[in-house]
Amino acid sequence: MAIVSGLQGRIRGKLAESVFYGGKGSASYARAYVAKPKNPKTTRQLVSREIFKAASKLVSSVALAVKTTYGDRNKVLGKFAQHEGVVQYSTEGVLTIKYADIAAAISTPALPTPAFGVLDLSGDLSVTIPVPTSMPDYSQYMEAGAKLAYVVLVLQPDTLWSKTVVVMDSDLQNGKIVVPVPPIWSGTDVHVYAAVKEVLPAFNGVPTEQQPIKYPSKSSAFVYVGRGTIE
């Protein structure tokens, strides 16, 4: 840095190989111009971009499930950032997504974590999740008159298509949650997640993707039920 004298007024900005800027009083200062690439494309930067890109796609896929369950989708990307293990990018250029870890990354639980039976994909274009009779007694944690519902997220990893459904406890089929999937998913792998949700007495009607559940209300953490191929 050098003080520039003999000038009328101040000089600011780049001139040749120097950068001029003002200081205290009427003094002007100059330093050597250091060229910095706007997009250095370092290995670390490229890896961070790939991780962020993959995480952003995942956020879009799980956003409806998060909103339906917890009512806030804006924290999802931040939660993915906190769970660095969900999306990994090796130095060999291989992108890996740990789908089982997504359950923890998107969960903000206020109810005990449920336990589900073994995932069944043998049905015709459907996902079936058994609900054990040993489930916690959620009535002691919920508001008086509230109903119990299950939020199911089915994620297709190749395309990151997803389907989110809410199934009321009263609508179980022989103690099982049955979720139909689109015909285009036939023969594809899916990852399945499920959580328990309280439906407040103020809610009228059957929950849908357009009108999932009244907020605020309590939900459990998501559980990774498993993966398999749609038949």
N, C-alpha and C positions, 0 to 999 in steps of 0.2 A: 504494500500500500504506500502511496506517496501523496503529499499535499501539492496541489497544483496552484501556482501563484502567477501573478501578472495577467490575470484574466478579468474582464469586465463581466460581473454576474457569475452564475453557476453553470456548470456543464453537467448534463445528465445523459446517460445512455452509453451505447457502444460506439467507439470510434477506432477504426483500424483494429489493432490488437489490444486495445485498452477499453476498460469500462469505467465511466466517470459517474460519481454520485456525490450528493451534497452531505455536509456534516453540520456541526454546530457553527453558528454564526454565518459568515459568508464564505467559509472555506469550501473548496472542492477537492475531492480525493479521486485517485485513479488506481486501478489495479489491473493486473494482466487478465485478459479475457481467457477463460477456460471453456473450451468447447465441450459440451456434454451431449451425447446422443439422446434424442427424445425417446427413442425406443431401443434400449440397449440389447434386448432379447437375450439376457443372460439365462443360463440353465435354470436358476432358481426362479426367475420371473416367468419363464415359459411353463414350468411345473405348476407354479401358483395359478397361472391362468387356466391350465387344464383342470386343476382341482376345482377352481371357482366355477368353471363352465359346467362341469359334471354336477356339482352341488346345486347350481341354479336350476338345472333340468330336474333334479330330484325334488327340489323345493316345489316346483310347479306340479309335479306328480302327486305329492303328498299334501299339498296346501288345503284341499277340500277336506281331507280326513282330519287335519289339524284344526281347521276352523269348526268342523262339525263337533269335534270332541272337546276342544278347549276354548274356542271362540276367538283365538288370536293367531293369525297366520304370519304376522310381521316378524315374530321372533324366531321363525323357523330357520332362516338362513343363518342367523347368529348362533343358533343351537348346533347347526351343522358345523360351523366354524369351531365351536368348542369341542366337538367330537371329531377331532382330526382323523381318527381311524376309519371313519365311514368311507371317505374317498381318499384313495392313495394312488400316487403316481410314481412309479419306479424310475431309476436312472436309465433303465433300458427302454423307457417309453411305454410301459404297460400300465394302463389305468385299471384300478381294481376298486370295486364298490363292495363293502361288507354289508350285505343286505340285512343280516341278523342284527347289526348294530343300529340300524335305522330306528328300531323301536325305542331305544333309549334316547336317541337324538331328537325325536319329535315329541317326547312325553313330558307333560307337566302334571303329574298325578296329584289327586286329592282324595282318591278312594283306594282301598287295598288292591294290590295287583291280583288279577284273576289267574286261574290255571285252566287251560283248555285241553281237550282230548286230542288225539292224533288226527292230523289233517287228512281229509278224504277227498280225492279228486276223481274217483271212479264214476261219479254220476255224469249224466249227459250234459255237458257244458255247464257245470256247476261246481261250486266250492262248498264243501260241507265241513263244519266245525262242531264236534261234540261239546256239549256243556256239561261238565261233571256235576254230580249232585253234591260234591264236596266244596262247591263255591262258597266264598265267605257270605255271611248274612249282611247284605248291603243295606238292608232297611234301617239298621241302627246308625248308619252314617248319613242317610239321606233325609231330606225334609219330609214332614208328615204328608202323606198322600202322593209323594213322588213315585214314579214308575221306573223300572229298570229297563235299559236298552243296551244293545251291543253295537258297537261301531266296527265295521270290518273294512279293511283296506286290502285290495287285491292289486298287486303291482306286477306289470309285465316288463321284465328288465331289458329286453332287446329294443323295444320301442319307448319304454318308460310310460306306456299307457297305464292308466290306473282306473279303478272303480271303487267308490266309497258308498257303502250302504249302511242304513241304520235299521236294525231288527229289534222290535220290542220283545221283551221276555215272554209276553203272552202269545207271540207269534212263532215260537220255536216249533219245529216239526220233529216230534218224538224226541224232544230234548236236544235238538241239533239246530245250528244256524245254517241255513241253505242260501247261498248267494249265486244266482245265475250270472253267467258271463257272456259276452258277445260271441257269436259264431266265428268271427275272424280270429278269436283266440284259440281255436281248436288246434291241438298239437304243439302249443307253445308253453314254455315254462313260466310259472308265476311264483311270486313270494306273497305270503298272506300274513296279515297282522290283525289283531283284534283288541278291543278295549271295552270296558264297561262304562256306561254313561247313565246318569240320573236324568229323568225327564220330569221337569217341574209340573206341579198341578195346573199352573197357568197355561200350559201348552194344550192346545186343542187340535185334534186331528192326528194323522199319521205322519211321522217325520219323513221328509223327502230331501233330495239334494238341494232343492231351491229353498226349502224352509226346514233346515235340519232339526234344531232344538232351540228352545228359548234359553237365553243366557241371563245371568250367570247360573251355572250349575256345576256339579262335581263330576269328575271322570277319573278313571284309573289310568295307570300307565299302559301304553301299548305293549302287547306281548307278541313276539315273533312266533307264529303258530307253525310255520314251516314252508317248504317249497315243493313243487312237483309239476307235472305236466298235465295240462287240461286235455281231457279225452272228448 
